Amino acid sequence: MDPDAARHARDSLDLVFHMSNILDTGLDRHTLSVLIALCEMGFSPEALAAVVKELRRETPASSSAQETAPSAP
């Protein structure tokens, strides 16, 4: 990737990350970068949003299950 394209990509990611923070999405730069790349590959943004929502629903359940699980001696 040439330097101008790399700078443009970095600036675009910075803008998306800033918007993400304003909207309080909780998505980090890496996750946003992956989502952008998947959109550029042709994945549906709506489908990706549904996946993110589903993963968020599952995460609290799995973390609370880990907290209540007895620890090994």
N, CA, C, O and CB atoms as a CASP TS submission, in Angstrom:
PFRMAT TS
TARGET T0000
AUTHOR 0000-0000-0000
METHOD Language model
MODEL 1
PARENT N/A
ATOM      1  N   MET     1       0.852  -1.173   0.000  1.00  0.00           N
ATOM      2  CA  MET     1       0.000   0.000   0.000  1.00  0.00           C
ATOM      3  C   MET     1       0.896   1.234   0.000  1.00  0.00           C
ATOM      4  O   MET     1       1.839   1.336   0.785  1.00  0.00           O
ATOM      5  CB  MET     1      -0.969  -0.001   1.225  1.00  0.00           C
ATOM      6  N   ASP     2       0.584   2.164  -0.893  1.00  0.00           N
ATOM      7  CA  ASP     2       1.427   3.354  -0.963  1.00  0.00           C
ATOM      8  C   ASP     2       1.162   4.256   0.248  1.00  0.00           C
ATOM      9  O   ASP     2       0.114   4.146   0.885  1.00  0.00           O
ATOM     10  CB  ASP     2       1.172   4.128  -2.286  1.00  0.00           C
ATOM     11  N   PRO     3       2.105   5.144   0.566  1.00  0.00           N
ATOM     12  CA  PRO     3       1.983   5.982   1.767  1.00  0.00           C
ATOM     13  C   PRO     3       0.716   6.837   1.807  1.00  0.00           C
ATOM     14  O   PRO     3       0.116   7.002   2.869  1.00  0.00           O
ATOM     15  CB  PRO     3       3.179   6.881   1.870  1.00  0.00           C
ATOM     16  N   ASP     4       0.303   7.382   0.659  1.00  0.00           N
ATOM     17  CA  ASP     4      -0.917   8.205   0.643  1.00  0.00           C
ATOM     18  C   ASP     4      -2.151   7.365   0.947  1.00  0.00           C
ATOM     19  O   ASP     4      -3.035   7.805   1.682  1.00  0.00           O
ATOM     20  CB  ASP     4      -1.081   8.899  -0.720  1.00  0.00           C
ATOM     21  N   ALA     5      -2.216   6.173   0.394  1.00  0.00           N
ATOM     22  CA  ALA     5      -3.353   5.284   0.648  1.00  0.00           C
ATOM     23  C   ALA     5      -3.365   4.851   2.108  1.00  0.00           C
ATOM     24  O   ALA     5      -4.429   4.765   2.722  1.00  0.00           O
ATOM     25  CB  ALA     5      -3.301   4.046  -0.279  1.00  0.00           C
ATOM     26  N   ALA     6      -2.193   4.579   2.667  1.00  0.00           N
ATOM     27  CA  ALA     6      -2.108   4.181   4.070  1.00  0.00           C
ATOM     28  C   ALA     6      -2.554   5.327   4.973  1.00  0.00           C
ATOM     29  O   ALA     6      -3.262   5.106   5.955  1.00  0.00           O
ATOM     30  CB  ALA     6      -0.672   3.743   4.426  1.00  0.00           C
ATOM     31  N   ARG     7      -2.145   6.543   4.646  1.00  0.00           N
ATOM     32  CA  ARG     7      -2.547   7.708   5.437  1.00  0.00           C
ATOM     33  C   ARG     7      -4.050   7.918   5.355  1.00  0.00           C
ATOM     34  O   ARG     7      -4.701   8.207   6.359  1.00  0.00           O
ATOM     35  CB  ARG     7      -1.810   8.968   4.958  1.00  0.00           C
ATOM     36  N   HIS     8      -4.596   7.771   4.156  1.00  0.00           N
ATOM     37  CA  HIS     8      -6.039   7.935   3.960  1.00  0.00           C
ATOM     38  C   HIS     8      -6.817   6.877   4.761  1.00  0.00           C
ATOM     39  O   HIS     8      -7.827   7.191   5.390  1.00  0.00           O
ATOM     40  CB  HIS     8      -6.393   7.837   2.452  1.00  0.00           C
ATOM     41  N   ALA     9      -6.344   5.631   4.733  1.00  0.00           N
ATOM     42  CA  ALA     9      -6.996   4.560   5.483  1.00  0.00           C
ATOM     43  C   ALA     9      -6.937   4.840   6.981  1.00  0.00           C
ATOM     44  O   ALA     9      -7.919   4.636   7.695  1.00  0.00           O
ATOM     45  CB  ALA     9      -6.340   3.205   5.169  1.00  0.00           C
ATOM     46  N   ARG    10      -5.787   5.307   7.454  1.00  0.00           N
ATOM     47  CA  ARG    10      -5.625   5.619   8.875  1.00  0.00           C
ATOM     48  C   ARG    10      -6.538   6.784   9.286  1.00  0.00           C
ATOM     49  O   ARG    10      -7.170   6.743  10.341  1.00  0.00           O
ATOM     50  CB  ARG    10      -4.149   5.960   9.184  1.00  0.00           C
ATOM     51  N   ASP    11      -6.597   7.820   8.439  1.00  0.00           N
ATOM     52  CA  ASP    11      -7.470   8.967   8.716  1.00  0.00           C
ATOM     53  C   ASP    11      -8.943   8.548   8.726  1.00  0.00           C
ATOM     54  O   ASP    11      -9.723   9.011   9.559  1.00  0.00           O
ATOM     55  CB  ASP    11      -7.243  10.078   7.670  1.00  0.00           C
ATOM     56  N   SER    12      -9.311   7.676   7.800  1.00  0.00           N
ATOM     57  CA  SER    12     -10.691   7.188   7.753  1.00  0.00           C
ATOM     58  C   SER    12     -11.027   6.391   9.003  1.00  0.00           C
ATOM     59  O   SER    12     -12.109   6.553   9.569  1.00  0.00           O
ATOM     60  CB  SER    12     -10.916   6.327   6.505  1.00  0.00           C
ATOM     61  N   LEU    13     -10.115   5.537   9.437  1.00  0.00           N
ATOM     62  CA  LEU    13     -10.341   4.751  10.644  1.00  0.00           C
ATOM     63  C   LEU    13     -10.432   5.667  11.864  1.00  0.00           C
ATOM     64  O   LEU    13     -11.256   5.434  12.748  1.00  0.00           O
ATOM     65  CB  LEU    13      -9.216   3.713  10.833  1.00  0.00           C
ATOM     66  N   ASP    14      -9.601   6.700  11.921  1.00  0.00           N
ATOM     67  CA  ASP    14      -9.677   7.659  13.021  1.00  0.00           C
ATOM     68  C   ASP    14     -11.050   8.332  13.068  1.00  0.00           C
ATOM     69  O   ASP    14     -11.626   8.509  14.141  1.00  0.00           O
ATOM     70  CB  ASP    14      -8.573   8.719  12.883  1.00  0.00           C
ATOM     71  N   LEU    15     -11.565   8.702  11.896  1.00  0.00           N
ATOM     72  CA  LEU    15     -12.878   9.345  11.823  1.00  0.00           C
ATOM     73  C   LEU    15     -13.979   8.378  12.280  1.00  0.00           C
ATOM     74  O   LEU    15     -14.856   8.752  13.060  1.00  0.00           O
ATOM     75  CB  LEU    15     -13.160   9.837  10.382  1.00  0.00           C
ATOM     76  N   VAL    16     -13.927   7.147  11.795  1.00  0.00           N
ATOM     77  CA  VAL    16     -14.932   6.147  12.181  1.00  0.00           C
ATOM     78  C   VAL    16     -14.845   5.867  13.678  1.00  0.00           C
ATOM     79  O   VAL    16     -15.873   5.721  14.339  1.00  0.00           O
ATOM     80  CB  VAL    16     -14.740   4.833  11.376  1.00  0.00           C
ATOM     81  N   PHE    17     -13.634   5.793  14.218  1.00  0.00           N
ATOM     82  CA  PHE    17     -13.463   5.550  15.652  1.00  0.00           C
ATOM     83  C   PHE    17     -14.030   6.712  16.468  1.00  0.00           C
ATOM     84  O   PHE    17     -14.665   6.497  17.500  1.00  0.00           O
ATOM     85  CB  PHE    17     -11.974   5.337  15.991  1.00  0.00           C
ATOM     86  N   HIS    18     -13.802   7.935  16.008  1.00  0.00           N
ATOM     87  CA  HIS    18     -14.338   9.114  16.691  1.00  0.00           C
ATOM     88  C   HIS    18     -15.871   9.077  16.681  1.00  0.00           C
ATOM     89  O   HIS    18     -16.507   9.320  17.707  1.00  0.00           O
ATOM     90  CB  HIS    18     -13.822  10.417  16.019  1.00  0.00           C
ATOM     91  N   MET    19     -16.450   8.777  15.536  1.00  0.00           N
ATOM     92  CA  MET    19     -17.913   8.672  15.441  1.00  0.00           C
ATOM     93  C   MET    19     -18.425   7.550  16.347  1.00  0.00           C
ATOM     94  O   MET    19     -19.459   7.697  16.998  1.00  0.00           O
ATOM     95  CB  MET    19     -18.350   8.419  13.971  1.00  0.00           C
ATOM     96  N   SER    20     -17.705   6.441  16.387  1.00  0.00           N
ATOM     97  CA  SER    20     -18.080   5.309  17.223  1.00  0.00           C
ATOM     98  C   SER    20     -18.098   5.715  18.697  1.00  0.00           C
ATOM     99  O   SER    20     -18.985   5.314  19.451  1.00  0.00           O
ATOM    100  CB  SER    20     -17.113   4.133  17.001  1.00  0.00           C
ATOM    101  N   ASN    21     -17.112   6.513  19.097  1.00  0.00           N
ATOM    102  CA  ASN    21     -17.063   6.985  20.483  1.00  0.00           C
ATOM    103  C   ASN    21     -18.212   7.943  20.784  1.00  0.00           C
ATOM    104  O   ASN    21     -18.806   7.873  21.859  1.00  0.00           O
ATOM    105  CB  ASN    21     -15.724   7.673  20.765  1.00  0.00           C
ATOM    106  N   ILE    22     -18.531   8.832  19.852  1.00  0.00           N
ATOM    107  CA  ILE    22     -19.643   9.756  20.037  1.00  0.00           C
ATOM    108  C   ILE    22     -20.949   8.987  20.215  1.00  0.00           C
ATOM    109  O   ILE    22     -21.784   9.338  21.049  1.00  0.00           O
ATOM    110  CB  ILE    22     -19.747  10.723  18.843  1.00  0.00           C
ATOM    111  N   LEU    23     -21.110   7.929  19.415  1.00  0.00           N
ATOM    112  CA  LEU    23     -22.323   7.114  19.486  1.00  0.00           C
ATOM    113  C   LEU    23     -22.278   6.088  20.614  1.00  0.00           C
ATOM    114  O   LEU    23     -23.240   5.352  20.835  1.00  0.00           O
ATOM    115  CB  LEU    23     -22.543   6.406  18.168  1.00  0.00           C
ATOM    116  N   ASP    24     -21.157   6.046  21.320  1.00  0.00           N
ATOM    117  CA  ASP    24     -20.974   5.144  22.457  1.00  0.00           C
ATOM    118  C   ASP    24     -21.225   3.680  22.079  1.00  0.00           C
ATOM    119  O   ASP    24     -21.961   2.966  22.760  1.00  0.00           O
ATOM    120  CB  ASP    24     -21.904   5.549  23.595  1.00  0.00           C
ATOM    121  N   THR    25     -20.595   3.251  20.978  1.00  0.00           N
ATOM    122  CA  THR    25     -20.775   1.873  20.516  1.00  0.00           C
ATOM    123  C   THR    25     -19.957   0.873  21.322  1.00  0.00           C
ATOM    124  O   THR    25     -20.312  -0.303  21.404  1.00  0.00           O
ATOM    125  CB  THR    25     -20.403   1.768  19.057  1.00  0.00           C
ATOM    126  N   GLY    26     -18.858   1.341  21.918  1.00  0.00           N
ATOM    127  CA  GLY    26     -17.998   0.438  22.664  1.00  0.00           C
ATOM    128  C   GLY    26     -17.076  -0.387  21.786  1.00  0.00           C
ATOM    129  O   GLY    26     -16.395  -1.288  22.276  1.00  0.00           O
ATOM    130  N   LEU    27     -17.044  -0.088  20.481  1.00  0.00           N
ATOM    131  CA  LEU    27     -16.184  -0.842  19.565  1.00  0.00           C
ATOM    132  C   LEU    27     -14.788  -0.233  19.559  1.00  0.00           C
ATOM    133  O   LEU    27     -14.639   0.988  19.509  1.00  0.00           O
ATOM    134  CB  LEU    27     -16.779  -0.859  18.130  1.00  0.00           C
ATOM    135  N   ASP    28     -13.768  -1.081  19.609  1.00  0.00           N
ATOM    136  CA  ASP    28     -12.397  -0.578  19.564  1.00  0.00           C
ATOM    137  C   ASP    28     -11.932  -0.437  18.112  1.00  0.00           C
ATOM    138  O   ASP    28     -12.624  -0.844  17.179  1.00  0.00           O
ATOM    139  CB  ASP    28     -11.449  -1.515  20.347  1.00  0.00           C
ATOM    140  N   ARG    29     -10.754   0.144  17.948  1.00  0.00           N
ATOM    141  CA  ARG    29     -10.230   0.385  16.593  1.00  0.00           C
ATOM    142  C   ARG    29     -10.059  -0.907  15.803  1.00  0.00           C
ATOM    143  O   ARG    29     -10.370  -0.957  14.613  1.00  0.00           O
ATOM    144  CB  ARG    29      -8.893   1.114  16.669  1.00  0.00           C
ATOM    145  N   HIS    30      -9.577  -1.930  16.450  1.00  0.00           N
ATOM    146  CA  HIS    30      -9.343  -3.195  15.743  1.00  0.00           C
ATOM    147  C   HIS    30     -10.664  -3.769  15.228  1.00  0.00           C
ATOM    148  O   HIS    30     -10.763  -4.182  14.072  1.00  0.00           O
ATOM    149  CB  HIS    30      -8.639  -4.219  16.673  1.00  0.00           C
ATOM    150  N   THR    31     -11.665  -3.788  16.088  1.00  0.00           N
ATOM    151  CA  THR    31     -12.972  -4.315  15.687  1.00  0.00           C
ATOM    152  C   THR    31     -13.555  -3.499  14.547  1.00  0.00           C
ATOM    153  O   THR    31     -14.079  -4.056  13.582  1.00  0.00           O
ATOM    154  CB  THR    31     -13.940  -4.324  16.876  1.00  0.00           C
ATOM    155  N   LEU    32     -13.465  -2.178  14.658  1.00  0.00           N
ATOM    156  CA  LEU    32     -13.962  -1.324  13.577  1.00  0.00           C
ATOM    157  C   LEU    32     -13.217  -1.589  12.277  1.00  0.00           C
ATOM    158  O   LEU    32     -13.818  -1.621  11.203  1.00  0.00           O
ATOM    159  CB  LEU    32     -13.834   0.150  13.959  1.00  0.00           C
ATOM    160  N   SER    33     -11.913  -1.779  12.379  1.00  0.00           N
ATOM    161  CA  SER    33     -11.104  -2.059  11.196  1.00  0.00           C
ATOM    162  C   SER    33     -11.546  -3.353  10.520  1.00  0.00           C
ATOM    163  O   SER    33     -11.652  -3.418   9.296  1.00  0.00           O
ATOM    164  CB  SER    33      -9.623  -2.142  11.573  1.00  0.00           C
ATOM    165  N   VAL    34     -11.804  -4.378  11.324  1.00  0.00           N
ATOM    166  CA  VAL    34     -12.263  -5.660  10.783  1.00  0.00           C
ATOM    167  C   VAL    34     -13.635  -5.499  10.131  1.00  0.00           C
ATOM    168  O   VAL    34     -13.874  -6.020   9.042  1.00  0.00           O
ATOM    169  CB  VAL    34     -12.320  -6.733  11.896  1.00  0.00           C
ATOM    170  N   LEU    35     -14.535  -4.777  10.799  1.00  0.00           N
ATOM    171  CA  LEU    35     -15.873  -4.575  10.245  1.00  0.00           C
ATOM    172  C   LEU    35     -15.819  -3.798   8.927  1.00  0.00           C
ATOM    173  O   LEU    35     -16.541  -4.123   7.984  1.00  0.00           O
ATOM    174  CB  LEU    35     -16.757  -3.835  11.255  1.00  0.00           C
ATOM    175  N   ILE    36     -14.973  -2.784   8.863  1.00  0.00           N
ATOM    176  CA  ILE    36     -14.821  -2.017   7.625  1.00  0.00           C
ATOM    177  C   ILE    36     -14.290  -2.916   6.512  1.00  0.00           C
ATOM    178  O   ILE    36     -14.786  -2.874   5.387  1.00  0.00           O
ATOM    179  CB  ILE    36     -13.874  -0.810   7.840  1.00  0.00           C
ATOM    180  N   ALA    37     -13.282  -3.730   6.828  1.00  0.00           N
ATOM    181  CA  ALA    37     -12.713  -4.633   5.821  1.00  0.00           C
ATOM    182  C   ALA    37     -13.764  -5.621   5.315  1.00  0.00           C
ATOM    183  O   ALA    37     -13.824  -5.906   4.119  1.00  0.00           O
ATOM    184  CB  ALA    37     -11.507  -5.396   6.404  1.00  0.00           C
ATOM    185  N   LEU    38     -14.587  -6.141   6.218  1.00  0.00           N
ATOM    186  CA  LEU    38     -15.633  -7.069   5.806  1.00  0.00           C
ATOM    187  C   LEU    38     -16.666  -6.377   4.913  1.00  0.00           C
ATOM    188  O   LEU    38     -17.144  -6.967   3.944  1.00  0.00           O
ATOM    189  CB  LEU    38     -16.317  -7.674   7.034  1.00  0.00           C
ATOM    190  N   CYS    39     -17.007  -5.136   5.237  1.00  0.00           N
ATOM    191  CA  CYS    39     -17.928  -4.373   4.375  1.00  0.00           C
ATOM    192  C   CYS    39     -17.317  -4.167   2.996  1.00  0.00           C
ATOM    193  O   CYS    39     -18.005  -4.291   1.983  1.00  0.00           O
ATOM    194  CB  CYS    39     -18.270  -3.004   5.013  1.00  0.00           C
ATOM    195  N   GLU    40     -16.032  -3.855   2.957  1.00  0.00           N
ATOM    196  CA  GLU    40     -15.352  -3.652   1.670  1.00  0.00           C
ATOM    197  C   GLU    40     -15.291  -4.940   0.857  1.00  0.00           C
ATOM    198  O   GLU    40     -15.198  -4.900  -0.370  1.00  0.00           O
ATOM    199  CB  GLU    40     -13.935  -3.116   1.896  1.00  0.00           C
ATOM    200  N   MET    41     -15.344  -6.080   1.540  1.00  0.00           N
ATOM    201  CA  MET    41     -15.339  -7.378   0.850  1.00  0.00           C
ATOM    202  C   MET    41     -16.735  -7.767   0.375  1.00  0.00           C
ATOM    203  O   MET    41     -16.909  -8.780  -0.303  1.00  0.00           O
ATOM    204  CB  MET    41     -14.783  -8.468   1.772  1.00  0.00           C
ATOM    205  N   GLY    42     -17.727  -6.958   0.736  1.00  0.00           N
ATOM    206  CA  GLY    42     -19.073  -7.214   0.256  1.00  0.00           C
ATOM    207  C   GLY    42     -20.053  -7.739   1.286  1.00  0.00           C
ATOM    208  O   GLY    42     -21.211  -8.003   0.960  1.00  0.00           O
ATOM    209  N   PHE    43     -19.607  -7.893   2.528  1.00  0.00           N
ATOM    210  CA  PHE    43     -20.526  -8.347   3.569  1.00  0.00           C
ATOM    211  C   PHE    43     -21.540  -7.253   3.863  1.00  0.00           C
ATOM    212  O   PHE    43     -21.230  -6.065   3.778  1.00  0.00           O
ATOM    213  CB  PHE    43     -19.758  -8.740   4.855  1.00  0.00           C
ATOM    214  N   SER    44     -22.735  -7.657   4.206  1.00  0.00           N
ATOM    215  CA  SER    44     -23.804  -6.723   4.501  1.00  0.00           C
ATOM    216  C   SER    44     -23.555  -6.029   5.841  1.00  0.00           C
ATOM    217  O   SER    44     -23.343  -6.704   6.848  1.00  0.00           O
ATOM    218  CB  SER    44     -25.155  -7.446   4.512  1.00  0.00           C
ATOM    219  N   PRO    45     -23.576  -4.686   5.871  1.00  0.00           N
ATOM    220  CA  PRO    45     -23.416  -3.975   7.153  1.00  0.00           C
ATOM    221  C   PRO    45     -24.502  -4.353   8.159  1.00  0.00           C
ATOM    222  O   PRO    45     -24.242  -4.430   9.360  1.00  0.00           O
ATOM    223  CB  PRO    45     -23.436  -2.461   6.922  1.00  0.00           C
ATOM    224  N   GLU    46     -25.709  -4.585   7.670  1.00  0.00           N
ATOM    225  CA  GLU    46     -26.804  -4.969   8.560  1.00  0.00           C
ATOM    226  C   GLU    46     -26.540  -6.333   9.191  1.00  0.00           C
ATOM    227  O   GLU    46     -26.804  -6.541  10.375  1.00  0.00           O
ATOM    228  CB  GLU    46     -28.137  -4.988   7.796  1.00  0.00           C
ATOM    229  N   ALA    47     -26.018  -7.258   8.392  1.00  0.00           N
ATOM    230  CA  ALA    47     -25.701  -8.586   8.911  1.00  0.00           C
ATOM    231  C   ALA    47     -24.563  -8.502   9.934  1.00  0.00           C
ATOM    232  O   ALA    47     -24.605  -9.174  10.964  1.00  0.00           O
ATOM    233  CB  ALA    47     -25.319  -9.541   7.756  1.00  0.00           C
ATOM    234  N   LEU    48     -23.559  -7.687   9.655  1.00  0.00           N
ATOM    235  CA  LEU    48     -22.451  -7.526  10.595  1.00  0.00           C
ATOM    236  C   LEU    48     -22.937  -6.887  11.896  1.00  0.00           C
ATOM    237  O   LEU    48     -22.500  -7.277  12.979  1.00  0.00           O
ATOM    238  CB  LEU    48     -21.332  -6.674   9.967  1.00  0.00           C
ATOM    239  N   ALA    49     -23.834  -5.911  11.793  1.00  0.00           N
ATOM    240  CA  ALA    49     -24.397  -5.291  12.996  1.00  0.00           C
ATOM    241  C   ALA    49     -25.154  -6.325  13.821  1.00  0.00           C
ATOM    242  O   ALA    49     -25.079  -6.315  15.050  1.00  0.00           O
ATOM    243  CB  ALA    49     -25.329  -4.119  12.621  1.00  0.00           C
ATOM    244  N   ALA    50     -25.877  -7.209  13.160  1.00  0.00           N
ATOM    245  CA  ALA    50     -26.608  -8.261  13.870  1.00  0.00           C
ATOM    246  C   ALA    50     -25.640  -9.200  14.585  1.00  0.00           C
ATOM    247  O   ALA    50     -25.909  -9.630  15.706  1.00  0.00           O
ATOM    248  CB  ALA    50     -27.497  -9.056  12.893  1.00  0.00           C
ATOM    249  N   VAL    51     -24.520  -9.518  13.948  1.00  0.00           N
ATOM    250  CA  VAL    51     -23.515 -10.392  14.571  1.00  0.00           C
ATOM    251  C   VAL    51     -22.930  -9.716  15.807  1.00  0.00           C
ATOM    252  O   VAL    51     -22.782 -10.349  16.852  1.00  0.00           O
ATOM    253  CB  VAL    51     -22.385 -10.742  13.563  1.00  0.00           C
ATOM    254  N   VAL    52     -22.597  -8.430  15.688  1.00  0.00           N
ATOM    255  CA  VAL    52     -22.039  -7.696  16.831  1.00  0.00           C
ATOM    256  C   VAL    52     -23.041  -7.683  17.981  1.00  0.00           C
ATOM    257  O   VAL    52     -22.666  -7.916  19.130  1.00  0.00           O
ATOM    258  CB  VAL    52     -21.662  -6.245  16.425  1.00  0.00           C
ATOM    259  N   LYS    53     -24.301  -7.414  17.686  1.00  0.00           N
ATOM    260  CA  LYS    53     -25.328  -7.406  18.733  1.00  0.00           C
ATOM    261  C   LYS    53     -25.451  -8.775  19.395  1.00  0.00           C
ATOM    262  O   LYS    53     -25.559  -8.873  20.618  1.00  0.00           O
ATOM    263  CB  LYS    53     -26.684  -6.983  18.149  1.00  0.00           C
ATOM    264  N   GLU    54     -25.434  -9.819  18.589  1.00  0.00           N
ATOM    265  CA  GLU    54     -25.552 -11.178  19.130  1.00  0.00           C
ATOM    266  C   GLU    54     -24.351 -11.520  20.007  1.00  0.00           C
ATOM    267  O   GLU    54     -24.513 -12.107  21.077  1.00  0.00           O
ATOM    268  CB  GLU    54     -25.681 -12.205  17.988  1.00  0.00           C
ATOM    269  N   LEU    55     -23.160 -11.159  19.566  1.00  0.00           N
ATOM    270  CA  LEU    55     -21.967 -11.432  20.372  1.00  0.00           C
ATOM    271  C   LEU    55     -22.017 -10.676  21.694  1.00  0.00           C
ATOM    272  O   LEU    55     -21.583 -11.192  22.724  1.00  0.00           O
ATOM    273  CB  LEU    55     -20.698 -11.053  19.597  1.00  0.00           C
ATOM    274  N   ARG    56     -22.542  -9.464  21.667  1.00  0.00           N
ATOM    275  CA  ARG    56     -22.660  -8.698  22.910  1.00  0.00           C
ATOM    276  C   ARG    56     -23.665  -9.338  23.858  1.00  0.00           C
ATOM    277  O   ARG    56     -23.485  -9.305  25.075  1.00  0.00           O
ATOM    278  CB  ARG    56     -23.070  -7.255  22.611  1.00  0.00           C
ATOM    279  N   ARG    57     -24.717  -9.916  23.305  1.00  0.00           N
ATOM    280  CA  ARG    57     -25.712 -10.586  24.149  1.00  0.00           C
ATOM    281  C   ARG    57     -25.104 -11.814  24.808  1.00  0.00           C
ATOM    282  O   ARG    57     -25.397 -12.109  25.966  1.00  0.00           O
ATOM    283  CB  ARG    57     -26.951 -10.983  23.323  1.00  0.00           C
ATOM    284  N   GLU    58     -24.263 -12.527  24.077  1.00  0.00           N
ATOM    285  CA  GLU    58     -23.660 -13.751  24.603  1.00  0.00           C
ATOM    286  C   GLU    58     -22.529 -13.475  25.574  1.00  0.00           C
ATOM    287  O   GLU    58     -22.314 -14.264  26.494  1.00  0.00           O
ATOM    288  CB  GLU    58     -23.152 -14.602  23.471  1.00  0.00           C
ATOM    289  N   THR    59     -21.803 -12.391  25.404  1.00  0.00           N
ATOM    290  CA  THR    59     -20.638 -12.099  26.234  1.00  0.00           C
ATOM    291  C   THR    59     -20.980 -11.948  27.709  1.00  0.00           C
ATOM    292  O   THR    59     -20.318 -12.580  28.533  1.00  0.00           O
ATOM    293  CB  THR    59     -19.968 -10.847  25.748  1.00  0.00           C
ATOM    294  N   PRO    60     -21.981 -11.145  28.097  1.00  0.00           N
ATOM    295  CA  PRO    60     -22.283 -11.038  29.528  1.00  0.00           C
ATOM    296  C   PRO    60     -22.696 -12.371  30.143  1.00  0.00           C
ATOM    297  O   PRO    60     -22.342 -12.658  31.287  1.00  0.00           O
ATOM    298  CB  PRO    60     -23.382 -10.020  29.748  1.00  0.00           C
ATOM    299  N   ALA    61     -23.435 -13.184  29.405  1.00  0.00           N
ATOM    300  CA  ALA    61     -23.861 -14.481  29.925  1.00  0.00           C
ATOM    301  C   ALA    61     -22.665 -15.386  30.173  1.00  0.00           C
ATOM    302  O   ALA    61     -22.602 -16.058  31.203  1.00  0.00           O
ATOM    303  CB  ALA    61     -24.837 -15.153  28.957  1.00  0.00           C
ATOM    304  N   SER    62     -21.726 -15.413  29.254  1.00  0.00           N
ATOM    305  CA  SER    62     -20.567 -16.283  29.424  1.00  0.00           C
ATOM    306  C   SER    62     -19.643 -15.759  30.515  1.00  0.00           C
ATOM    307  O   SER    62     -19.044 -16.554  31.240  1.00  0.00           O
ATOM    308  CB  SER    62     -19.803 -16.415  28.108  1.00  0.00           C
ATOM    309  N   SER    63     -19.511 -14.426  30.652  1.00  0.00           N
ATOM    310  CA  SER    63     -18.640 -13.897  31.698  1.00  0.00           C
ATOM    311  C   SER    63     -19.255 -14.100  33.075  1.00  0.00           C
ATOM    312  O   SER    63     -18.529 -14.345  34.038  1.00  0.00           O
ATOM    313  CB  SER    63     -18.361 -12.414  31.462  1.00  0.00           C
ATOM    314  N   SER    64     -20.591 -14.004  33.193  1.00  0.00           N
ATOM    315  CA  SER    64     -21.216 -14.237  34.500  1.00  0.00           C
ATOM    316  C   SER    64     -21.158 -15.716  34.852  1.00  0.00           C
ATOM    317  O   SER    64     -21.057 -16.070  36.027  1.00  0.00           O
ATOM    318  CB  SER    64     -22.682 -13.743  34.505  1.00  0.00           C
ATOM    319  N   ALA    65     -21.220 -16.581  33.850  1.00  0.00           N
ATOM    320  CA  ALA    65     -21.102 -18.017  34.106  1.00  0.00           C
ATOM    321  C   ALA    65     -19.706 -18.343  34.609  1.00  0.00           C
ATOM    322  O   ALA    65     -19.541 -19.206  35.471  1.00  0.00           O
ATOM    323  CB  ALA    65     -21.419 -18.831  32.834  1.00  0.00           C
ATOM    324  N   GLN    66     -18.710 -17.666  34.082  1.00  0.00           N
ATOM    325  CA  GLN    66     -17.341 -17.894  34.534  1.00  0.00           C
ATOM    326  C   GLN    66     -17.159 -17.397  35.957  1.00  0.00           C
ATOM    327  O   GLN    66     -16.418 -17.996  36.735  1.00  0.00           O
ATOM    328  CB  GLN    66     -16.343 -17.206  33.602  1.00  0.00           C
ATOM    329  N   GLU    67     -17.837 -16.293  36.306  1.00  0.00           N
ATOM    330  CA  GLU    67     -17.706 -15.742  37.642  1.00  0.00           C
ATOM    331  C   GLU    67     -18.344 -16.648  38.679  1.00  0.00           C
ATOM    332  O   GLU    67     -17.857 -16.728  39.807  1.00  0.00           O
ATOM    333  CB  GLU    67     -18.325 -14.364  37.703  1.00  0.00           C
ATOM    334  N   THR    68     -19.430 -17.336  38.321  1.00  0.00           N
ATOM    335  CA  THR    68     -20.138 -18.178  39.282  1.00  0.00           C
ATOM    336  C   THR    68     -19.612 -19.606  39.312  1.00  0.00           C
ATOM    337  O   THR    68     -19.948 -20.373  40.214  1.00  0.00           O
ATOM    338  CB  THR    68     -21.611 -18.192  38.965  1.00  0.00           C
ATOM    339  N   ALA    69     -18.788 -19.966  38.332  1.00  0.00           N
ATOM    340  CA  ALA    69     -18.229 -21.323  38.305  1.00  0.00           C
ATOM    341  C   ALA    69     -17.217 -21.477  39.442  1.00  0.00           C
ATOM    342  O   ALA    69     -16.421 -20.577  39.710  1.00  0.00           O
ATOM    343  CB  ALA    69     -17.558 -21.625  36.925  1.00  0.00           C
ATOM    344  N   PRO    70     -17.264 -22.629  40.098  1.00  0.00           N
ATOM    345  CA  PRO    70     -16.291 -22.843  41.191  1.00  0.00           C
ATOM    346  C   PRO    70     -14.884 -22.931  40.625  1.00  0.00           C
ATOM    347  O   PRO    70     -14.672 -23.462  39.535  1.00  0.00           O
ATOM    348  CB  PRO    70     -16.625 -24.133  41.993  1.00  0.00           C
ATOM    349  N   SER    71     -13.935 -22.411  41.368  1.00  0.00           N
ATOM    350  CA  SER    71     -12.553 -22.465  40.908  1.00  0.00           C
ATOM    351  C   SER    71     -11.937 -23.806  41.287  1.00  0.00           C
ATOM    352  O   SER    71     -12.310 -24.428  42.282  1.00  0.00           O
ATOM    353  CB  SER    71     -11.729 -21.301  41.503  1.00  0.00           C
ATOM    354  N   ALA    72     -10.997 -24.225  40.475  1.00  0.00           N
ATOM    355  CA  ALA    72     -10.320 -25.508  40.720  1.00  0.00           C
ATOM    356  C   ALA    72      -9.375 -25.361  41.904  1.00  0.00           C
ATOM    357  O   ALA    72      -8.757 -24.309  42.068  1.00  0.00           O
ATOM    358  CB  ALA    72      -9.540 -25.983  39.454  1.00  0.00           C
ATOM    359  N   PRO    73      -9.250 -26.401  42.737  1.00  0.00           N
ATOM    360  CA  PRO    73      -8.355 -26.321  43.896  1.00  0.00           C
ATOM    361  C   PRO    73      -6.903 -26.337  43.503  1.00  0.00           C
ATOM    362  O   PRO    73      -6.029 -26.277  44.368  1.00  0.00           O
ATOM    363  CB  PRO    73      -8.624 -27.452  44.841  1.00  0.00           C
TER
END
